[in-house]
Amino acid sequence: LLFAISGVVFAALGLVSAPYGRHERRGWGPGIPERLGWVIMEAPASLFFAWVYFQGPRAWDAVPLVMLVLWQVHYVQRTFVYPLMMRSRPGRRMPVFVMLMAMVFNALNAYLNARWLTALGPEYGLRWLLSFRFLYGLLVFCTGYVINRWADAKLRSLRKPGETGYSIPSGGLYDVISCPNYFGELLQWVGWAILTWSPGGLAFAVFTAANLVPRAVSHHRWYQRTFPEYPRRRTAIIPHLL
């Protein structure tokens, strides 16, 4: 089901930009305050994941616990910290439709990954922590996490308190691609798929690409339309390729 949803999302976002943030526009139904909508739509990824995880018979095994920590390090920050740090326009609203669609995905994805770790998948022995799959996946995950956090901080630094407009980011990966934040998140979940070596992790990585690649292309084109001086050598999300 998640692989099928990925195909639909990729096709839809290739035709229509998600209607929030810089692509906000009318015609998508009632809205909800952006910060509140963000917390609500992301909450299942943290809270429901934890609930499903601790229903499993192997919830207190060492290796799944390490994976739980990795998951929550990302989603606690994304759900409860990131919205407080937003510097968006006062009164900006998120379509309820977008919030509900994200909630459904996050709940399904949380169930698949949490249930696999503690019930459906094979038992992870302690030796898994020294395996190539885990160590390489962890490296990719952590690299993506650092890039994602750095890129978000860089975007926030472009706006002084009270400012809500957009400008051209530069420095680091922003000199090469338009959306290092999306690139970092994509790396994270590819790393997760490798370190868990699970079908749920693979499905999540595929969905992340299906969701973020077309959104990055939309952002890239928006920058090019909005700023005539925007560097033409930058690509959207994958350095020098896409």
Secondary structure, 3 states (H helix, E strand, C coil): CHHHHHHHHHHHHHHCCCCCHHHCCCCCCCEEEHHHHHHHHHHHHHHHHHHHHCCCCCCCCHHHHHHHHHHHHHHHHHHHHHHHHCCCCCCCEEEHHHHHHHHHHHHHHHHHHHHHHHHHCCCCCHHHHHCHHHHHHHHHHHHHHHHHHHHHHHHHHCCCCCCCCCCCCCCHHHHCECCHHHHHHHHHHHHHHHHHCCHHHHHHHHHHHHHHHHHHHHHHHHHHHHCCCCCCCCECCCCCCC
